[in-house]
Amino acid sequence: MRSKKARPIALGAAMAMTLAIALSACGEDGGDGKAADGKPAGTVKVLAVEGPETDALEEGAKAFTKESGIAVTVDKVARDLWSQRKVAELAQDAGTYDVVFVGGGDDSQWLLEHAHVQDLAPHLGDDVVNDIVNHELFTRDDGSFVGAPQYLNFPMLFYRADLFGDPGEQKVFKDKYGRDLAVPTTFDELVEVAEFFHRPPELYGTCIGGVDWSVFIDDTYFTYGQDSNFGDLDTGELTLNSPEHIKSLQYIKDLTAFNAPGWETQSFFDCDNQVQAGTVALYQNWLYAWDVLKEPMGDKIAMAPPPGAKTHLGAMLATIPEAAPNPEGAGEFIAWMLTDAYQLDQTEATGNLPVRLSQLDSADFAEALDQIGMLKDVAQRLTYQFTTWSGELSTGVAEAIAKVYQGEMTPTEAANWLQNDKFAGRKALE
């Protein structure tokens, strides 16, 4: 992290660079808000979190600048700094950024309830808004469309296709469980198949990362998959001790028994390495993992829809703060981000799903993305956390999971502790 003393210098350098880019791209301001060549003047400043998707956005923005004459500065920051700055922009009207990205799976309810943001529909047009996958998830009750997804990412199920296709494995499984060995479509089947393939130290049934943020994400897989959530939108109450969440805690307890040793200090990125090493039979992880696994593993690995009714939305949502210095430029930038040209480049670069319905049906996108038909189906059942304080909640749930794993509490006791002690008196929508 940069020191506070270095910050004014860094900001000054950034401003000087932005000015230089703007003058180079646009020419001098003609006095009417446009450059001498008739293109819009000014810059768009973007706040985003570090990661491959933001790298793709920054690279693609060069084409936007060339086409529009609007210079773009993308601040790619660490997650803790991003969390602070997005609150400053969207809750405190700091007015530093024109576009602020927020987390689709964690921030959406807060965005709908509290964020000071502008309606994107006037910038995009109704035809574009209605073409965005799940656009209703990011639309307020008054009809304002407040968050445009840059991409779609979500959990999938990855499994050892060579083991599932082995006749010997199939016979032993059927003899033991009385059914055919198949890709799990329920969480009970997931536990059963993980148990069957758990043969340490050569092979482990599954992989769940134990660090707070990673194990909490696993908890969301199971909770959303049972068509449940952490809060009730109708009443605004927490539902942390619902029967479904108790079952989620039980599933995690069951599955961690089929992990490799040391999982408590690992994340799903470590799981990627274990799968590539051939030591894990099946696990749930984000769509990005398919690009990570398919080339080194070839026919040994396969991908399937995750079990359950709904699954965790992964996306960064572009918003325009109410205090944005250049909302018109921001609107042009977001409109460009949703175009076929950028979405195709991004799909090829990251392996994520494009965000418009018309793109999901396009031959160009089908060529760029494996199994797009399967992914399109999964995208229709995405959901996000129904609370407005996701960070604090996730830490508490991870603590409850640790209590269950260490034998301090049963899943029922841990769920009741969350609801009645840890977050006593709290509301889901605050």
N, C-alpha and C positions, 0 to 999 in steps of 0.2 A: 504493500500500500504506500502511496506517495505521502511524504511528510507534509504537514500543513504549511511549512515555510516554502516548500517548493511549488505549492499550488498556484499562487499568483503568477509565477513565471510560466508555468505550464499553460495556464489559461491565456496569458498574453501571447504565447507562441501559437496556440490554437487559433486565436482570433486573427493573428497576422496571416496564418496559413489560409484560413477561411476567406479572408479578404482577397488574398492573392488568387485563390482559385476562382472566386466570384468574378474578379476583374478579368481574368483570363478567359473564363467561359462566357461571360455575358457582355463584356465591354463596359464602358461607363454608363451610369444611369442617365437616361434621357430626360429625367425630371417628371415623367408621368408613370413611374413604377416599372418602366421597361428599359431594357438596354438599347444602345444605339441601333442594334440589328433587329429590334422589334420583339425580342424574346423577353420573358419575365425576368426581372432583376431579383437579386436577393439570394438567400441561402435557406436551407432546411436543416435544422439541427435535430438529430435523432438520438434518443436514449435507448440502449438495448443491452442485454446481458451477453457476456462472452460465450462463444460457442460456434460450431460450424454453420448453423443457420444464419447467425449474424455476419459471419465471414462472407457467406454467399450474398447476403443483402448488400454489404459494403462493396463487394466486387461488382454486383449488378448495377449499383447506383451510378457507376461511371457512365453506363449507357443512358440512364435517365438524365444525367447532367448534359450529356452531349445532345440529347433530343430536345430538352426543355430549356436549357440555359440556366437552370437552377442548380447551384452548387449544393452538395450534401455533405454534412459532417456526421459521422456515426460514432458516438461515444460507446465503446464496448467495455463494460465495466464488470467487475466481480459481483457475485450475487448479493453479498451483504451491502455493497455500495449502491447497487441497483435498487435494492429494497428501500433504502433511505431516499434516494433521489426520486423514485416514482411516487412516493408518498408526498414529497415536497412539491412535486409538479401537479399531482392530481387531487390532493387534499388541501394544500396550502397555497396554491396558485403562485408558485415561484416564477413562472414565466420565462424559464431558461430554454426549454425545448419546444419544438414544433410538433414532434411526433414522439410519443412515449409508448414503449412496448410493455405489456403486462402479461403475467402468466395465465394462460387460458384455463388450466386445471385448478389453479389455486386462487386467482384473483377475480374470476368472472363475477361472482356474487357481490364482492366488494365494489367492482366496477359498476354493476347495475344499480347498487344501492346508494353509493356514496361519492364516487369519483366525479370531479369537476371536469367534464369532458364535453366536447361538441358532437352533435349529430353528424355522422359521416355521409348520410344519404344525399344531402345536397351536393357533395363533392363527387360522389360515385354514380348517382342515378339509381332509380328503383330497379332497372333491369339488371344492373350489376349486383346490387344488394340481394335481390331475389335469387340470383344464380350462385350465391355463396353457400356452401354446405353448412347446414345447421345455423343459418343466419339468425333464426329466431332465438337461439341461445344467447345472443349478444344484443338483443333488442329490448329496450325498456317498455314498461307498460304504456307509455305515451307514444310509442312507435319509433322512438329514436334508436338508430343503429349506432352503437357506441364503440364497437371493437371489431376490426377486420383481421381475421387470422392471416398470418404470413404463410403458414403451412399447416398441415395436419399430421400429428404424430400420436400414436396410441400403443398400448400393449398388444403384443401378439404371443402366441405359444410356439416355442421352438423345441424340436424333438429330434432324437436320433433315428432318422428314417431307416438306417441299416438294421438297427435292433428291432424296430417295429415290423420290418419286413422279413425277419429271419424265421423260417418255418419252425425251428427248434424252440425259439422264444415263444412263438404263438401257441405251440402245443402245451408247453409248461404253464403258460399264463391261463389257458382255458381249463386245464386240469385243476389249477389252484383256485381260480375265481369263478369258473362256470360261465364265462362269456368270452367273446373274441377279443384279442388284443387290438385295440384301436386308439386313435388319438382321443384324449379325454374331451368330453363336451360338458361335463359337470365338474364341480370342485371335488366331490366325493370320488369320482373317477380319477381325477388328478392325483389325489392322495394315494389311491390304490395303485396306480401305475408307478408312481415314485417309489412306493414301498417295494414293488416287484423288482425294479431295476437297481435297488440299493444294494451294492455289493462292494463295500469298501475293502481295501483302499483303491482298487482298480476303477470302480465305478460308483458314483453317488446318484441317488434318485433325482435330486433337484438342486437348485441353488437359490437361496434367499440372502440378500445382503443384510447385515445386522446393524450397520450404522443408522443413526436416527432417521435421516431423510429417506434412505433406501428402504428400510423395513416399513416405514409409514406408507410408502407408495405401494408396497405389497398389500398392506391392509386395505388400501383403497380398491385394489383389484378385486378382492373378495367381497368387500362391502357393496361396491357398485354392481358387481356381478350378480348379487342377490337382489338387485333392483331396490337397493336401500341407499342411505346416505348418512351423514353425520348430523344433519339438521332437517327439520320439517319446514318447508317454505310456507305452508299454509298457516302454521301456528307460530313460527319463528323459534320453536323450542329445539334444544339439543336432543339427539336421539342416540347417544353414545352407549346406552345399555339396551338397545333394541335386540330382539332375538337374532337378527341378522348380524349385528356387530359382534355379539358374543360368539357366533359361529365363525366369524372372520378370525377372531383371536384364537379359536380352536384350530382352524386350518393352518395358521402360521405355526402354532405349537407343534402340530402333527408333522408339517413339512420340514421344519428345521431339524427334526430328528434324522432326516435323510440328506442333510448337508455335509460337505466336507468340513473337517476340523478348522477352526479359526474363522468361521463365517461371521462371528460377532463383530469383528472389526473390518469387515469387507462391505463393498457396495456391489450394485449390479454390474459395474464395469469389471470388477474382479470375476464375476460370474462369466462374462464374455470370454475371459482368458481360460477359465476352467472348461468351458464348453469346447473351445478350440483345441484344448489339450485332449479332448475325448473322454473326460472323466465325469461328465454330467449327462444324464439321459434326457431330461426335459426341464424347461423352465420358462417363466413368463418374463418378458422384457419388452422394451420399446421397439417400435418398428425399425429404428435405425440399425438395430443389431443384425438385421438380415443382410445388409451390405457388409457388415463386419465379418459375418460367419460364412456366407455362401461361397465366397471364392476360395478360402483356405480349406473348407470342409467338403465342398462339392456335393455329391449325392448322399453323403453321410448325414446331412442336416436337412430338415424341412421346416416349413412354417405353416401354422394353422390359426384360425380365429381363436381368441381366448374363450375359455368357458364363461358362461353366465349371460345374464340378460343385457347388461350395460357394461361399458368399460370407460376407462379414464381418458378424458380429453387431454391431449398434449398439443399446445400451440402457443405461439406468442401473438398477442392481439395488439394491433396498431391502433392507438388512440390519438386524438388531437386535444390537448388540454384547453380548457376555457381561456387560459391566459397565454396561449401560444402566440409568439410574436408574428409568425407568418402562417396563418391558418390556410390561406389559399394555396401557398406552395406546398404545405403539408398535405392538403387534399389531392393535389396533383401527384405527389409522391406516392401516396397510398393507392391511388387509382392505377398508377404504373405498376406497383407491386402486385396487383391482381391480374395483370395482363397475361395472355398466353405466353408471350415471349419470356418474361421474367419467371413465371411459374414453371415453365419447362426447363429453363436453365437451373433453377433451384432444385427441381425434382432430380435432375441428373447429378447435381453436386451433392445432395444430402440423402437421397433415397426416401424423402418424405412425400406424403400425398399432396397433390395440388388442392386448392381450396374452392374451386368453382365446379358446379355440377357439369357444365359443358366440357370442362377439361377432363373430368373422370370418364367421359364417353368418347374422348378423342383418341384417334389411332396414334398420333404422335406421342401422347402421354403413355399409352399402353406399351409402346415400344420402349419407352424410357424406364418404365417401372414394372418389375416382375409382379405378376399375380394381382394386377390392379383391380380385377373384378372382385376378388376376395376382400381386398382392402376397402373397396367402395362399400361393400355390404357392412363391414365393421364400422365404417365411419358414420353409418346411420344410427348407431346406438351409443354414441359418445355422451358423456355427462361430466359434470365438474362438482367440486365441493360446495355444499349448500351451507356455508358459513362465511362470515365477513372477516374472520381473523385466523386464516389458515396456518400461519407460521406458528403461533402459540399452540393451536390445536395439534398440529403434527408432532410437536415435541412431547406433549402430554400423552398422546396415543403411543408413541415410541416408548415412553416410560412404562405405560401399562403393559406393553408387549414384553418388556424386560422382566417385569414382575411375574408374568405368566411363565416365561421361559425359566426363570430361576426358582420356580416353585413357591414363590411367596403368596401367590393368589391363583385361583382358578380363573378361566376365562370369564365366567359370570361375575366373580368377585371383582376382577379388574375392570370390567365394563361398568359395574355399579360404582366403583371407586372413581372412575372418570366422570360419570354423570353427577354423582351425589357429593363427592368430596373435592376432587381436583378442580372441577369446574362448577362447583355448586353455585347456584344463583345466576349463572351465565346464560345468555341467549345465543342461539345460532346466528341471528341477525342483529348485530349491535351497531 
